Amino acid sequence: MLALVAMGLVSCVSDPESMPGRADDGVVLSGRSAAQPYALAGALDIDRVVLDSHESFLMPIGDLGNQTPIYPAARLADRLPRREVCLRLAVAEDGSVFALDDVTGADGCKVQEGVEADFVDSAMHAARTWRFEPAVRCVFANAEEKAAATNTGCAGAREIPQAVSLHYRFVFEQDEGRGAVRLAR
């Protein structure tokens, strides 16, 4: 399920050899390499660039074993209405999560005010452990080879793993006194 969610989420990609410009096909590339030292906020900064006409991009695929956050047990007695937490994850070239940011209430994640910290902590705790099949920039010899490989992924291309930034929205709900957490778009 995470793989399907990841495919539809807003994403950003890092590539140290990129040139600034506009994003192509919704893919955002950056001049920052995940291998470079970073502060949390800096690791998630994104500069837009263009994929060349002979390049394509494959989104990262979440590991099927990635765990959903746990509804905080101490909050069950409070019978709270639905709570939503939005996180931005920086995923390294090796598929590990190397930075997280709570973006609840930020642009693109307008949810209720004052989400309790234990909901955010639960989401962050789970997301820190996630693994992905890395995002890949596919570099073909020319635009014609790229066009011929439309449904074959990176077949025939040089694959360059990319660091990406993904946004996730977690919905914490109660149903008959039991907590549940799901991913939402």
CYANA upper distance limits for C-alpha pairs under 8 A (distance plus 0.5 A):
  1 MET  CA      5 VAL  CA      6.82
  1 MET  CA     64 LEU  CA      7.85
  2 LEU  CA      6 ALA  CA      6.38
  2 LEU  CA     61 ILE  CA      7.95
  2 LEU  CA     62 GLY  CA      5.83
  2 LEU  CA     63 ASP  CA      7.82
  2 LEU  CA     64 LEU  CA      7.43
  2 LEU  CA     66 ASN  CA      8.23
  3 ALA  CA      7 MET  CA      6.80
  3 ALA  CA     60 PRO  CA      8.28
  3 ALA  CA     61 ILE  CA      5.23
  3 ALA  CA     62 GLY  CA      5.22
  3 ALA  CA     63 ASP  CA      7.73
  3 ALA  CA     64 LEU  CA      8.10
  4 LEU  CA      8 GLY  CA      7.26
  4 LEU  CA     61 ILE  CA      8.40
  5 VAL  CA      9 LEU  CA      6.82
  5 VAL  CA    183 LEU  CA      8.32
  5 VAL  CA    185 ARG  CA      8.10
  6 ALA  CA     59 MET  CA      7.93
  6 ALA  CA     60 PRO  CA      7.54
  6 ALA  CA     61 ILE  CA      7.03
  6 ALA  CA     62 GLY  CA      7.32
  6 ALA  CA    166 LEU  CA      7.97
  7 MET  CA     59 MET  CA      6.64
  7 MET  CA     60 PRO  CA      8.02
  7 MET  CA     61 ILE  CA      7.91
  9 LEU  CA    166 LEU  CA      7.14
  9 LEU  CA    167 HIS  CA      6.77
  9 LEU  CA    168 TYR  CA      7.80
  9 LEU  CA    185 ARG  CA      7.79
 10 VAL  CA     26 GLY  CA      8.39
 10 VAL  CA    166 LEU  CA      6.54
 10 VAL  CA    167 HIS  CA      6.44
 11 SER  CA     26 GLY  CA      8.29
 11 SER  CA     27 VAL  CA      6.94
 11 SER  CA     28 VAL  CA      7.22
 11 SER  CA    164 VAL  CA      6.97
 11 SER  CA    165 SER  CA      5.86
 11 SER  CA    166 LEU  CA      5.23
 11 SER  CA    167 HIS  CA      7.37
 12 CYS  CA     27 VAL  CA      6.57
 12 CYS  CA     28 VAL  CA      4.91
 12 CYS  CA     29 LEU  CA      6.36
 12 CYS  CA     30 SER  CA      8.10
 12 CYS  CA     46 ILE  CA      7.32
 12 CYS  CA    164 VAL  CA      5.42
 12 CYS  CA    165 SER  CA      5.11
 12 CYS  CA    166 LEU  CA      7.09
 13 VAL  CA     27 VAL  CA      7.45
 13 VAL  CA     28 VAL  CA      5.87
 13 VAL  CA     29 LEU  CA      4.71
 13 VAL  CA     30 SER  CA      6.40
 13 VAL  CA     46 ILE  CA      8.24
 13 VAL  CA    162 GLN  CA      6.64
 13 VAL  CA    163 ALA  CA      5.90
 13 VAL  CA    164 VAL  CA      4.42
 13 VAL  CA    165 SER  CA      6.72
 14 SER  CA     28 VAL  CA      8.42
 14 SER  CA     29 LEU  CA      5.51
 14 SER  CA     30 SER  CA      4.71
 14 SER  CA     31 GLY  CA      6.58
 14 SER  CA     32 ARG  CA      6.06
 14 SER  CA     33 SER  CA      6.29
 14 SER  CA     34 ALA  CA      7.65
 14 SER  CA     46 ILE  CA      8.10
 14 SER  CA    162 GLN  CA      6.29
 14 SER  CA    163 ALA  CA      5.30
 14 SER  CA    164 VAL  CA      6.29
 15 ASP  CA     29 LEU  CA      6.71
 15 ASP  CA     30 SER  CA      5.90
 15 ASP  CA     31 GLY  CA      5.84
 15 ASP  CA     32 ARG  CA      6.63
 15 ASP  CA     33 SER  CA      6.24
 15 ASP  CA    162 GLN  CA      6.79
 15 ASP  CA    163 ALA  CA      7.66
 16 PRO  CA     30 SER  CA      7.45
 16 PRO  CA     31 GLY  CA      4.97
 16 PRO  CA     32 ARG  CA      5.85
 16 PRO  CA     33 SER  CA      5.66
 17 GLU  CA     31 GLY  CA      7.05
 18 SER  CA     29 LEU  CA      7.54
 18 SER  CA     30 SER  CA      7.02
 18 SER  CA     31 GLY  CA      6.10
 18 SER  CA     49 VAL  CA      6.95
 18 SER  CA     50 VAL  CA      8.40
 19 MET  CA     31 GLY  CA      7.68
 19 MET  CA     49 VAL  CA      6.14
 19 MET  CA     50 VAL  CA      7.79
 20 PRO  CA     30 SER  CA      8.15
 20 PRO  CA     31 GLY  CA      8.17
 20 PRO  CA     47 ASP  CA      7.10
 20 PRO  CA     48 ARG  CA      6.16
 20 PRO  CA     49 VAL  CA      4.82
 20 PRO  CA     50 VAL  CA      7.67
 21 GLY  CA     48 ARG  CA      6.07
 21 GLY  CA     49 VAL  CA      4.55
 21 GLY  CA     50 VAL  CA      6.04
 22 ARG  CA     48 ARG  CA      6.04
 22 ARG  CA     49 VAL  CA      5.53
 22 ARG  CA     50 VAL  CA      5.86
 23 ALA  CA     27 VAL  CA      6.16
 23 ALA  CA     28 VAL  CA      5.69
 23 ALA  CA     29 LEU  CA      7.76
 23 ALA  CA     48 ARG  CA      6.08
 23 ALA  CA     49 VAL  CA      5.86
 23 ALA  CA     50 VAL  CA      5.62
 23 ALA  CA     51 LEU  CA      7.91
 24 ASP  CA     28 VAL  CA      7.87
 24 ASP  CA     49 VAL  CA      8.32
 24 ASP  CA     50 VAL  CA      6.06
 24 ASP  CA     51 LEU  CA      6.57
 27 VAL  CA     57 PHE  CA      8.20
 28 VAL  CA     46 ILE  CA      7.87
 28 VAL  CA     47 ASP  CA      7.84
 28 VAL  CA     48 ARG  CA      5.71
 28 VAL  CA     49 VAL  CA      6.90
 28 VAL  CA     50 VAL  CA      8.32
 29 LEU  CA     46 ILE  CA      7.53
 29 LEU  CA     47 ASP  CA      6.93
 29 LEU  CA     48 ARG  CA      5.82
 29 LEU  CA     49 VAL  CA      5.78
 29 LEU  CA     50 VAL  CA      7.84
 30 SER  CA     46 ILE  CA      5.82
 30 SER  CA     47 ASP  CA      5.11
 30 SER  CA     48 ARG  CA      6.38
 30 SER  CA     49 VAL  CA      7.13
 31 GLY  CA     46 ILE  CA      8.39
 31 GLY  CA     47 ASP  CA      7.05
 32 ARG  CA     36 GLN  CA      7.79
 32 ARG  CA     43 ALA  CA      8.20
 32 ARG  CA     46 ILE  CA      8.37
 33 SER  CA    163 ALA  CA      7.57
 34 ALA  CA     43 ALA  CA      7.87
 34 ALA  CA     92 ALA  CA      6.11
 34 ALA  CA     93 GLU  CA      7.45
 34 ALA  CA    163 ALA  CA      6.42
 35 ALA  CA     92 ALA  CA      8.44
 38 TYR  CA     42 GLY  CA      6.34
 38 TYR  CA     43 ALA  CA      5.85
 39 ALA  CA     43 ALA  CA      6.48
 40 LEU  CA     44 LEU  CA      7.29
 40 LEU  CA     99 ALA  CA      6.37
 40 LEU  CA    100 LEU  CA      7.61
 40 LEU  CA    101 ASP  CA      8.02
 41 ALA  CA     45 ASP  CA      7.11
 41 ALA  CA    101 ASP  CA      8.09
 43 ALA  CA     90 ALA  CA      7.55
 43 ALA  CA     99 ALA  CA      7.16
 44 LEU  CA     88 ARG  CA      8.35
 44 LEU  CA     89 LEU  CA      8.31
 44 LEU  CA     90 ALA  CA      6.71
 44 LEU  CA     99 ALA  CA      7.83
 44 LEU  CA    101 ASP  CA      8.47
 44 LEU  CA    165 SER  CA      7.12
 51 LEU  CA     55 GLU  CA      6.32
 51 LEU  CA     56 SER  CA      7.41
 53 SER  CA    142 ASN  CA      8.08
 53 SER  CA    143 ALA  CA      5.99
 54 HIS  CA    139 VAL  CA      6.72
 54 HIS  CA    140 PHE  CA      5.79
 54 HIS  CA    141 ALA  CA      7.17
 54 HIS  CA    142 ASN  CA      5.32
 54 HIS  CA    143 ALA  CA      4.62
 54 HIS  CA    144 GLU  CA      8.12
 54 HIS  CA    145 GLU  CA      8.09
 54 HIS  CA    146 LYS  CA      6.27
 55 GLU  CA    137 ARG  CA      7.41
 55 GLU  CA    138 CYS  CA      5.91
 55 GLU  CA    139 VAL  CA      5.13
 55 GLU  CA    140 PHE  CA      6.43
 55 GLU  CA    143 ALA  CA      8.04
 55 GLU  CA    146 LYS  CA      7.37
 56 SER  CA    137 ARG  CA      6.47
 56 SER  CA    138 CYS  CA      5.55
 56 SER  CA    139 VAL  CA      7.29
 56 SER  CA    146 LYS  CA      7.92
 56 SER  CA    154 CYS  CA      8.44
 57 PHE  CA    135 ALA  CA      7.96
 57 PHE  CA    136 VAL  CA      6.32
 57 PHE  CA    137 ARG  CA      5.12
 57 PHE  CA    138 CYS  CA      6.27
 58 LEU  CA    135 ALA  CA      6.09
 58 LEU  CA    136 VAL  CA      5.66
 58 LEU  CA    137 ARG  CA      6.99
 58 LEU  CA    138 CYS  CA      8.06
 58 LEU  CA    153 GLY  CA      7.66
 59 MET  CA    134 PRO  CA      8.09
 59 MET  CA    135 ALA  CA      5.30
 59 MET  CA    136 VAL  CA      7.34
 60 PRO  CA     95 GLY  CA      8.22
 60 PRO  CA    132 PHE  CA      6.50
 60 PRO  CA    133 GLU  CA      5.93
 60 PRO  CA    134 PRO  CA      5.31
 60 PRO  CA    135 ALA  CA      4.55
 60 PRO  CA    136 VAL  CA      7.89
 61 ILE  CA    132 PHE  CA      5.82
 61 ILE  CA    133 GLU  CA      5.53
 61 ILE  CA    134 PRO  CA      7.42
 61 ILE  CA    135 ALA  CA      8.02
 62 GLY  CA     66 ASN  CA      7.52
 62 GLY  CA    130 TRP  CA      8.08
 62 GLY  CA    131 ARG  CA      6.78
 62 GLY  CA    132 PHE  CA      4.88
 62 GLY  CA    133 GLU  CA      6.88
 63 ASP  CA    130 TRP  CA      7.78
 63 ASP  CA    131 ARG  CA      6.14
 63 ASP  CA    132 PHE  CA      5.79
 63 ASP  CA    133 GLU  CA      7.46
 66 ASN  CA    126 ALA  CA      8.41
 66 ASN  CA    127 ALA  CA      8.49
 66 ASN  CA    129 THR  CA      7.85
 66 ASN  CA    130 TRP  CA      5.67
 66 ASN  CA    131 ARG  CA      7.28
 67 GLN  CA    126 ALA  CA      6.62
 67 GLN  CA    127 ALA  CA      8.37
 67 GLN  CA    130 TRP  CA      7.81
 68 THR  CA    123 ALA  CA      8.30
 68 THR  CA    126 ALA  CA      6.83
 68 THR  CA    181 VAL  CA      7.36
 68 THR  CA    182 ARG  CA      7.65
 69 PRO  CA    122 SER  CA      5.94
 69 PRO  CA    123 ALA  CA      5.52
 69 PRO  CA    124 MET  CA      8.47
 69 PRO  CA    125 HIS  CA      7.85
 69 PRO  CA    126 ALA  CA      5.65
 69 PRO  CA    127 ALA  CA      8.23
 69 PRO  CA    181 VAL  CA      6.98
 70 ILE  CA    122 SER  CA      6.59
 70 ILE  CA    123 ALA  CA      8.14
 70 ILE  CA    179 GLY  CA      8.41
 70 ILE  CA    180 ALA  CA      7.92
 70 ILE  CA    181 VAL  CA      7.15
 71 TYR  CA     75 ARG  CA      8.31
 71 TYR  CA    119 PHE  CA      7.64
 71 TYR  CA    122 SER  CA      7.76
 71 TYR  CA    172 PHE  CA      6.88
 71 TYR  CA    173 GLU  CA      8.36
 71 TYR  CA    179 GLY  CA      5.71
 71 TYR  CA    180 ALA  CA      6.50
 71 TYR  CA    181 VAL  CA      6.79
 72 PRO  CA     76 LEU  CA      7.65
 72 PRO  CA    118 ASP  CA      7.03
 72 PRO  CA    119 PHE  CA      7.13
 72 PRO  CA    122 SER  CA      7.63
 72 PRO  CA    179 GLY  CA      8.22
 73 ALA  CA    179 GLY  CA      8.13
 74 ALA  CA     78 ASP  CA      8.46
 75 ARG  CA     79 ARG  CA      7.61
 75 ARG  CA     80 LEU  CA      7.87
 76 LEU  CA     80 LEU  CA      8.02
 76 LEU  CA    174 GLN  CA      7.90
 76 LEU  CA    177 GLY  CA      7.02
 76 LEU  CA    178 ARG  CA      7.56
 76 LEU  CA    179 GLY  CA      7.19
 77 ALA  CA    177 GLY  CA      8.35
 79 ARG  CA    174 GLN  CA      7.72
 79 ARG  CA    177 GLY  CA      8.07
 80 LEU  CA    174 GLN  CA      8.18
 81 PRO  CA    173 GLU  CA      7.40
 81 PRO  CA    174 GLN  CA      8.09
 82 ARG  CA    171 VAL  CA      7.39
 82 ARG  CA    172 PHE  CA      6.22
 82 ARG  CA    173 GLU  CA      5.27
 82 ARG  CA    174 GLN  CA      7.79
 83 ARG  CA    112 GLN  CA      7.95
 83 ARG  CA    115 VAL  CA      7.14
 83 ARG  CA    119 PHE  CA      8.29
 83 ARG  CA    171 VAL  CA      6.38
 83 ARG  CA    172 PHE  CA      5.57
 83 ARG  CA    173 GLU  CA      7.13
 84 GLU  CA    104 THR  CA      8.15
 84 GLU  CA    111 VAL  CA      7.02
 84 GLU  CA    112 GLN  CA      8.05
 84 GLU  CA    115 VAL  CA      7.92
 84 GLU  CA    169 ARG  CA      7.16
 84 GLU  CA    170 PHE  CA      6.03
 84 GLU  CA    171 VAL  CA      5.07
 84 GLU  CA    172 PHE  CA      6.58
 85 VAL  CA    102 ASP  CA      8.01
 85 VAL  CA    103 VAL  CA      8.29
 85 VAL  CA    104 THR  CA      5.96
 85 VAL  CA    115 VAL  CA      7.96
 85 VAL  CA    119 PHE  CA      7.59
 85 VAL  CA    120 VAL  CA      6.56
 85 VAL  CA    123 ALA  CA      7.77
 85 VAL  CA    169 ARG  CA      6.20
 85 VAL  CA    170 PHE  CA      5.68
 85 VAL  CA    171 VAL  CA      7.17
 86 CYS  CA    102 ASP  CA      6.58
 86 CYS  CA    103 VAL  CA      5.83
 86 CYS  CA    104 THR  CA      5.15
 86 CYS  CA    105 GLY  CA      8.44
 86 CYS  CA    109 CYS  CA      6.94
 86 CYS  CA    167 HIS  CA      7.50
 86 CYS  CA    168 TYR  CA      6.04
 86 CYS  CA    169 ARG  CA      4.86
 86 CYS  CA    170 PHE  CA      6.73
 87 LEU  CA    100 LEU  CA      7.25
 87 LEU  CA    101 ASP  CA      6.10
 87 LEU  CA    102 ASP  CA      5.19
 87 LEU  CA    103 VAL  CA      5.89
 87 LEU  CA    104 THR  CA      7.44
 87 LEU  CA    123 ALA  CA      8.32
 87 LEU  CA    124 MET  CA      8.07
 87 LEU  CA    167 HIS  CA      6.21
 87 LEU  CA    168 TYR  CA      5.82
 87 LEU  CA    169 ARG  CA      7.07
 88 ARG  CA    100 LEU  CA      6.24
 88 ARG  CA    101 ASP  CA      5.68
 88 ARG  CA    102 ASP  CA      7.02
 88 ARG  CA    103 VAL  CA      7.00
 88 ARG  CA    165 SER  CA      6.94
 88 ARG  CA    166 LEU  CA      6.00
 88 ARG  CA    167 HIS  CA      4.95
 88 ARG  CA    168 TYR  CA      6.93
 89 LEU  CA     97 VAL  CA      7.00
 89 LEU  CA     98 PHE  CA      8.16
 89 LEU  CA     99 ALA  CA      6.42
 89 LEU  CA    100 LEU  CA      5.18
 89 LEU  CA    101 ASP  CA      7.13
 89 LEU  CA    127 ALA  CA      8.23
 89 LEU  CA    165 SER  CA      5.90
 89 LEU  CA    166 LEU  CA      5.70
 89 LEU  CA    167 HIS  CA      6.89
 89 LEU  CA    168 TYR  CA      8.41
 90 ALA  CA     97 VAL  CA      6.20
 90 ALA  CA     98 PHE  CA      6.18
 90 ALA  CA     99 ALA  CA      5.49
 90 ALA  CA    100 LEU  CA      6.78
 90 ALA  CA    163 ALA  CA      7.51
 90 ALA  CA    164 VAL  CA      6.17
 90 ALA  CA    165 SER  CA      4.91
 90 ALA  CA    166 LEU  CA      7.07
 91 VAL  CA     95 GLY  CA      6.24
 91 VAL  CA     96 SER  CA      6.02
 91 VAL  CA     97 VAL  CA      4.96
 91 VAL  CA     98 PHE  CA      6.42
 91 VAL  CA     99 ALA  CA      7.91
 91 VAL  CA    132 PHE  CA      8.19
 91 VAL  CA    134 PRO  CA      8.23
 91 VAL  CA    163 ALA  CA      5.91
 91 VAL  CA    164 VAL  CA      5.67
 91 VAL  CA    165 SER  CA      6.64
 91 VAL  CA    166 LEU  CA      8.11
 92 ALA  CA     96 SER  CA      5.91
 92 ALA  CA     97 VAL  CA      6.67
 92 ALA  CA     98 PHE  CA      6.67
 92 ALA  CA    134 PRO  CA      7.90
 92 ALA  CA    162 GLN  CA      7.48
 92 ALA  CA    163 ALA  CA      4.89
 92 ALA  CA    164 VAL  CA      7.22
 93 GLU  CA    134 PRO  CA      6.29
 93 GLU  CA    135 ALA  CA      7.68
 93 GLU  CA    161 PRO  CA      5.60
 93 GLU  CA    162 GLN  CA      5.39
 93 GLU  CA    163 ALA  CA      5.26
 93 GLU  CA    164 VAL  CA      8.50
 94 ASP  CA    132 PHE  CA      8.49
 94 ASP  CA    133 GLU  CA      8.16
 94 ASP  CA    134 PRO  CA      6.43
 94 ASP  CA    161 PRO  CA      7.95
 95 GLY  CA    131 ARG  CA      6.01
 95 GLY  CA    132 PHE  CA      4.93
 95 GLY  CA    133 GLU  CA      5.95
 95 GLY  CA    134 PRO  CA      5.05
 95 GLY  CA    135 ALA  CA      8.23
 95 GLY  CA    163 ALA  CA      8.49
 96 SER  CA    130 TRP  CA      7.32
 96 SER  CA    131 ARG  CA      5.58
 96 SER  CA    132 PHE  CA      6.96
 97 VAL  CA    127 ALA  CA      8.04
 97 VAL  CA    128 ARG  CA      6.50
 97 VAL  CA    129 THR  CA      7.78
 97 VAL  CA    130 TRP  CA      6.97
 97 VAL  CA    131 ARG  CA      7.26
 98 PHE  CA    128 ARG  CA      8.32
100 LEU  CA    124 MET  CA      7.73
100 LEU  CA    128 ARG  CA      8.03
102 ASP  CA    120 VAL  CA      7.80
103 VAL  CA    109 CYS  CA      7.49
104 THR  CA    109 CYS  CA      6.23
104 THR  CA    110 LYS  CA      7.48
104 THR  CA    111 VAL  CA      7.30
105 GLY  CA    109 CYS  CA      5.83
105 GLY  CA    110 LYS  CA      5.20
105 GLY  CA    111 VAL  CA      6.14
105 GLY  CA    112 GLN  CA      7.94
105 GLY  CA    113 GLU  CA      7.70
106 ALA  CA    110 LYS  CA      6.73
109 CYS  CA    169 ARG  CA      8.32
115 VAL  CA    119 PHE  CA      7.61
115 VAL  CA    120 VAL  CA      8.05
116 GLU  CA    120 VAL  CA      7.56
117 ALA  CA    121 ASP  CA      6.54
118 ASP  CA    122 SER  CA      6.54
119 PHE  CA    123 ALA  CA      6.86
119 PHE  CA    172 PHE  CA      8.13
120 VAL  CA    124 MET  CA      6.63
121 ASP  CA    125 HIS  CA      6.41
122 SER  CA    126 ALA  CA      6.83
123 ALA  CA    127 ALA  CA      6.65
123 ALA  CA    170 PHE  CA      7.68
124 MET  CA    128 ARG  CA      6.52
125 HIS  CA    129 THR  CA      7.64
126 ALA  CA    130 TRP  CA      7.44
134 PRO  CA    161 PRO  CA      6.58
134 PRO  CA    162 GLN  CA      7.28
134 PRO  CA    163 ALA  CA      8.09
135 ALA  CA    161 PRO  CA      6.23
135 ALA  CA    162 GLN  CA      5.78
135 ALA  CA    163 ALA  CA      7.37
135 ALA  CA    164 VAL  CA      7.51
136 VAL  CA    159 GLU  CA      6.48
136 VAL  CA    160 ILE  CA      5.88
136 VAL  CA    161 PRO  CA      4.93
136 VAL  CA    162 GLN  CA      5.96
137 ARG  CA    159 GLU  CA      6.32
137 ARG  CA    160 ILE  CA      5.53
137 ARG  CA    161 PRO  CA      6.76
137 ARG  CA    162 GLN  CA      7.00
138 CYS  CA    154 CYS  CA      5.91
138 CYS  CA    157 ALA  CA      6.11
138 CYS  CA    158 ARG  CA      6.24
138 CYS  CA    159 GLU  CA      5.36
138 CYS  CA    160 ILE  CA      6.93
139 VAL  CA    154 CYS  CA      8.45
139 VAL  CA    157 ALA  CA      5.71
139 VAL  CA    158 ARG  CA      5.55
139 VAL  CA    159 GLU  CA      6.96
139 VAL  CA    160 ILE  CA      8.17
140 PHE  CA    145 GLU  CA      6.67
140 PHE  CA    146 LYS  CA      6.24
140 PHE  CA    156 GLY  CA      7.45
140 PHE  CA    157 ALA  CA      5.01
140 PHE  CA    158 ARG  CA      6.95
141 ALA  CA    145 GLU  CA      7.10
141 ALA  CA    146 LYS  CA      8.42
141 ALA  CA    157 ALA  CA      7.67
142 ASN  CA    146 LYS  CA      7.07
143 ALA  CA    147 ALA  CA      6.69
144 GLU  CA    148 ALA  CA      6.72
145 GLU  CA    149 ALA  CA      6.79
145 GLU  CA    156 GLY  CA      8.42
146 LYS  CA    150 THR  CA      6.99
149 ALA  CA    153 GLY  CA      7.18
149 ALA  CA    154 CYS  CA      7.76
149 ALA  CA    155 ALA  CA      7.10
149 ALA  CA    156 GLY  CA      8.25
154 CYS  CA    158 ARG  CA      7.87
154 CYS  CA    159 GLU  CA      7.19
168 TYR  CA    183 LEU  CA      7.64
168 TYR  CA    184 ALA  CA      8.03
168 TYR  CA    185 ARG  CA      8.05
169 ARG  CA    183 LEU  CA      6.31
169 ARG  CA    184 ALA  CA      5.91
169 ARG  CA    185 ARG  CA      6.97
170 PHE  CA    181 VAL  CA      7.14
170 PHE  CA    182 ARG  CA      6.26
170 PHE  CA    183 LEU  CA      5.25
170 PHE  CA    184 ALA  CA      6.64
171 VAL  CA    181 VAL  CA      5.97
171 VAL  CA    182 ARG  CA      5.79
171 VAL  CA    183 LEU  CA      6.63
171 VAL  CA    184 ALA  CA      7.11
172 PHE  CA    179 GLY  CA      7.65
172 PHE  CA    180 ALA  CA      6.37
172 PHE  CA    181 VAL  CA      5.06
172 PHE  CA    182 ARG  CA      7.33
173 GLU  CA    179 GLY  CA      6.30
173 GLU  CA    180 ALA  CA      5.77
173 GLU  CA    181 VAL  CA      6.78
174 GLN  CA    178 ARG  CA      5.87
174 GLN  CA    179 GLY  CA      4.99
174 GLN  CA    180 ALA  CA      6.47
175 ASP  CA    179 GLY  CA      6.96
175 ASP  CA    180 ALA  CA      7.85
